Amino acid sequence: MMIPSQDAVIVGGGLTGSRAALAIAQRYPHLRLALISKVHPIRSHSVAAQGGMAAALGHLDATDHWLDHAFDTVKGSDYLADQNAVAILTQQAPQTVHELEKLGVLFSRDEEGRIAQRPFGGHSHPRACYAADKTGHAILHELVANLLVQPNVTLLAEWYVLRLIYEDGEVKGVVAYCLETGTVAAIPSKAVLLATGGYGRVFGTTSNDYASTGDGLSLVAREGLPLQDMEFVQFHPTGLYPAGVLISEAVRGEGAYLLNDRGERFMAHYAASRDRMELAPRDITSRNIALEVAAGRGIGGGSYVHLDVRHLGREQILQKIPFAREEGLRLAGVDCMEAPLPVRPTAHYSMGGIPTDPDCRVLDRHSQPVPGLYAAGECACLSVHGANRLGANSLLECAVFGQRAGETMGREVGDRPIPSVAIPAYQEQATTAIAHLLQQSGTLRSAVLHREVQEITTAACGIFREEAGLRAGGQQLAIAQERFNQIFVDDKGSCFNTELVRVWQLQSVLTVARAIAASALWRQESRGAHCRTDYPQRNDRDFLQHTLVFFEDFASGADPQTTGRTVDLSLQAVDRPRFTPQERKY
Ligand SMILES: Cc1cc2nc3c(=O)[nH]c(=O)nc-3n(C[C@H](O)[C@H](O)[C@H](O)COP(=O)(O)OP(=O)(O)OC[C@H]3O[C@@H](n4cnc5c(N)ncnc54)[C@H](O)[C@@H]3O)c2cc1C
């Protein structure tokens, strides 16, 4: 299929991709832009975001300031965040919220009619702006509605990006597969933005949607480019048991209690959370739940604890957290007005990702920008979250840096010619690879292998990690990679062949899982979300550094099923001009 050359291609229609596209469409209306998304943009995981977006507006507490927000973010990151990027994030936050409001986003209001704000874990002031507990829904719908009326944007919805066109050290476009027709298009572009979201589906229990499989990270890794800080995976404390879907932190923001089997608010038992109780950051809260369960104090001795909101009263529950109540009723059969909700930690957010500079340019292993390639949002690692993200900071990152990525691309594409790309050769290579996969004779179903990978990753790289488990996990994942050529695809069709897409997504999941295991093995300390039982202390002397992981023998054009076997690591300094590391307590 023929898609014309573009000035910019954006991969991903979530909050980041939509915000970036809108920035380009509005500020650079002469540029031709395609937004490609494997699901319709409105179905991107951003739509599920619930609790809020942080900004020091000072509405509920006039003493709040962006520097407080910056400090909270750096402390929350266990001092691994790059502080200049954090300064951009927090300083731009108020303006970003106001701009979204001008685009039509209906934030909840306080009694004086201003944008309402609520407390959130790890934030020292109440600064999460929200639309009840459906914040992502409110924001994404407005962005996409604004985008659809832009004349210079082509929307390729339900197209799957298979690979980057990366030649002579430059990115020159993408190769994508149309789900509806089963055809392939090589699309030359002066610039490509990856806004492909997270990778929760590496784990079996996750709050993420089915499409969060780390494709963008895998696209970059297969070109031999690095991934940064992959050992840092956030487990959200309150996944509804047993489904794993999220009960928003807004529920604790509004005052919910976490209770063990004895009915105790157990957060008081742990030094790191004694002061802020349920509003300690997520890494600490998740570990405390896991420790309660391990000590036999889960409910009925089982693997979950209780989240109790009954004391908030019916009116507060219905007004502030209606979606959490709906979820409890629908997915656990529990009405939180009558009984506590069963919860346990669930894989939620990826702090690691594609390394970028503060203008969203993707960096190679020598920290040099890769011409033509940009990344932002959850798939990127700026790094503003370091070892642990604070709640409400991700929607903010997507909006601030989505816009920034769009503006950088708009500025920079002017200097680049439309790349010359051997379109037929790329299309033929992809079509042949698909035919090969469909003809492959094996007995292994991709869903079975995916489940195995999830079990390996959960055992080796879950909330608690240690050397022997990580080594074994890494080896098992390498073996899982070898078994890829035994996969059998039942559906041979070309119209909405979702089974084929699941195989590609599994390839992404495997790449990401191996990167997590390798980075987690290297980091012999406990920092933020990365907790090594064999190295329980933070060690600033040796490990206050970013990890870069890359697959040495992934070469451009090589078959990803048979290459990428060795994983290598290098390190990069943390940018920390303002706040010096201290002990982290809440
Ligand atoms: C349940 C839940 C609640 C959350 N609540 C909050 C909150 O209250 N506050 C907060 O700050 N954060 C929250 N987060 C985190 C936040 O929502 C996400 O980090 C953020 O929305 C990610 O946005 P994104 O644009 O980077 O990616 P996404 O919204 O995940 O979008 C990814 C896009 O990439 C596309 N894509 C991926 N791979 C391909 C491919 N191969 N080809 C084509 N397209 C592709 C997808 O189609 C999709 O459009 C929550 C997350 C979850 C899961």
The ligand as an SDF file (V2000), in Angstrom:
LIG
                    3D

 53 58  0  0  0  0  0  0  0  0999 V2000
   -5.3560    2.2360   35.0750 C   0  0  0  0  0  0  0  0  0  0  0  0
   -4.3770    3.3560   35.0390 C   0  0  0  0  0  0  0  0  0  0  0  0
   -4.6100    4.5290   35.7280 C   0  0  0  0  0  0  0  0  0  0  0  0
   -3.6850    5.5740   35.6840 C   0  0  0  0  0  0  0  0  0  0  0  0
   -3.9440    6.7310   36.3710 N   0  0  0  0  0  0  0  0  0  0  0  0
   -3.0650    7.7590   36.2970 C   0  0  0  0  0  0  0  0  0  0  0  0
   -3.3390    8.9980   36.9550 C   0  0  0  0  0  0  0  0  0  0  0  0
   -4.3700    9.1870   37.5720 O   0  0  0  0  0  0  0  0  0  0  0  0
   -2.4230    9.9930   36.8570 N   0  0  0  0  0  0  0  0  0  0  0  0
   -1.2580    9.8430   36.1460 C   0  0  0  0  0  0  0  0  0  0  0  0
   -0.4690   10.7770   36.1010 O   0  0  0  0  0  0  0  0  0  0  0  0
   -0.9900    8.6770   35.5070 N   0  0  0  0  0  0  0  0  0  0  0  0
   -1.8660    7.6450   35.5560 C   0  0  0  0  0  0  0  0  0  0  0  0
   -1.5790    6.4740   34.9060 N   0  0  0  0  0  0  0  0  0  0  0  0
   -0.4060    6.4140   34.0300 C   0  0  0  0  0  0  0  0  0  0  0  0
   -0.7100    7.1430   32.7250 C   0  0  0  0  0  0  0  0  0  0  0  0
   -2.0560    6.9940   32.4010 O   0  0  0  0  0  0  0  0  0  0  0  0
    0.1170    6.6180   31.5730 C   0  0  0  0  0  0  0  0  0  0  0  0
    1.4700    6.5950   31.9170 O   0  0  0  0  0  0  0  0  0  0  0  0
   -0.0450    7.5040   30.3370 C   0  0  0  0  0  0  0  0  0  0  0  0
   -1.4090    7.6980   30.0470 O   0  0  0  0  0  0  0  0  0  0  0  0
    0.6580    6.9150   29.1410 C   0  0  0  0  0  0  0  0  0  0  0  0
    0.3290    7.6760   28.0160 O   0  0  0  0  0  0  0  0  0  0  0  0
    1.1020    7.4920   26.6450 P   0  0  0  0  0  0  0  0  0  0  0  0
    0.5450    8.5020   25.7130 O   0  0  0  0  0  0  0  0  0  0  0  0
    2.5710    7.5160   26.8880 O   0  0  0  0  0  0  0  0  0  0  0  0
    0.7210    6.0070   26.1790 O   0  0  0  0  0  0  0  0  0  0  0  0
   -0.6900    5.2760   25.9750 P   0  0  0  0  0  0  0  0  0  0  0  0
   -1.8370    6.0860   26.4050 O   0  0  0  0  0  0  0  0  0  0  0  0
   -0.5220    3.9250   26.5650 O   0  0  0  0  0  0  0  0  0  0  0  0
   -0.7850    5.1460   24.4040 O   0  0  0  0  0  0  0  0  0  0  0  0
    0.0760    4.3100   23.6650 C   0  0  0  0  0  0  0  0  0  0  0  0
   -0.2820    4.4260   22.2010 C   0  0  0  0  0  0  0  0  0  0  0  0
    0.6960    3.7870   21.4060 O   0  0  0  0  0  0  0  0  0  0  0  0
    0.0650    3.0430   20.3960 C   0  0  0  0  0  0  0  0  0  0  0  0
    0.9870    1.9670   20.0100 N   0  0  0  0  0  0  0  0  0  0  0  0
    1.7460    1.1900   20.8150 C   0  0  0  0  0  0  0  0  0  0  0  0
    2.4660    0.3280   20.0920 N   0  0  0  0  0  0  0  0  0  0  0  0
    2.1760    0.5550   18.7950 C   0  0  0  0  0  0  0  0  0  0  0  0
    2.5880   -0.0220   17.5570 C   0  0  0  0  0  0  0  0  0  0  0  0
    3.4520   -1.0440   17.5060 N   0  0  0  0  0  0  0  0  0  0  0  0
    2.0570    0.4800   16.4200 N   0  0  0  0  0  0  0  0  0  0  0  0
    1.1500    1.4940   16.4510 C   0  0  0  0  0  0  0  0  0  0  0  0
    0.7360    2.0630   17.5820 N   0  0  0  0  0  0  0  0  0  0  0  0
    1.2430    1.6010   18.7400 C   0  0  0  0  0  0  0  0  0  0  0  0
   -1.2310    2.5840   21.0090 C   0  0  0  0  0  0  0  0  0  0  0  0
   -2.1870    2.2990   20.0050 O   0  0  0  0  0  0  0  0  0  0  0  0
   -1.6180    3.8050   21.8370 C   0  0  0  0  0  0  0  0  0  0  0  0
   -2.3290    4.7270   21.0420 O   0  0  0  0  0  0  0  0  0  0  0  0
   -2.4970    5.4230   34.9440 C   0  0  0  0  0  0  0  0  0  0  0  0
   -2.2610    4.2550   34.2510 C   0  0  0  0  0  0  0  0  0  0  0  0
   -3.1720    3.2210   34.3100 C   0  0  0  0  0  0  0  0  0  0  0  0
   -2.8430    1.9480   33.5810 C   0  0  0  0  0  0  0  0  0  0  0  0
  1  2  1  0
  2  3  1  0
  2 52  2  0
  3  4  2  0
  4  5  1  0
  4 50  1  0
  5  6  2  0
  6  7  1  0
  6 13  1  0
  7  8  2  0
  7  9  1  0
  9 10  1  0
 10 11  2  0
 10 12  1  0
 12 13  2  0
 13 14  1  0
 14 15  1  0
 14 50  1  0
 15 16  1  0
 16 17  1  0
 16 18  1  0
 18 19  1  0
 18 20  1  0
 20 21  1  0
 20 22  1  0
 22 23  1  0
 23 24  1  0
 24 25  2  0
 24 26  1  0
 24 27  1  0
 27 28  1  0
 28 29  2  0
 28 30  1  0
 28 31  1  0
 31 32  1  0
 32 33  1  0
 33 34  1  0
 33 48  1  0
 34 35  1  0
 35 36  1  0
 35 46  1  0
 36 37  1  0
 36 45  1  0
 37 38  2  0
 38 39  1  0
 39 40  1  0
 39 45  2  0
 40 41  1  0
 40 42  2  0
 42 43  1  0
 43 44  2  0
 44 45  1  0
 46 47  1  0
 46 48  1  0
 48 49  1  0
 50 51  2  0
 51 52  1  0
 52 53  1  0
M  END
$$$$
